[in-house]
Amino acid sequence: MSEPEPPFRPREKLIEKQKYFQSINKPTYLKGPHDKITSVTIPLALAATAMFMTARGIYNMAHGIGKKDML
């Protein structure tokens, strides 16, 4: 029989990381140091951009701005 593979990380470091992540009183997706950027800021920026472009399109349609000429 072959021996089992060694773990990717030492058990001590894994237990240390588990203690860190289990002791924080935040949602799972906000536990890392840069997680607020990817989980909060980027989606808010995308939503704001989409709302701006939608409002601009409605305004342009209501005022007849930017129409293409059909020949």
Sequence and secondary structure as in RCSB ss.txt:
>XXXX:A:sequence
MSEPEPPFRPREKLIEKQKYFQSINKPTYLKGPHDKITSVTIPLALAATAMFMTARGIYNMAHGIGKKDML
>XXXX:A:secstr
       SS HHHHHHHHHHHHH  S GGG STTHHIIIIIHHHHHHHHHHHHHHHHHHHHHHTTT     
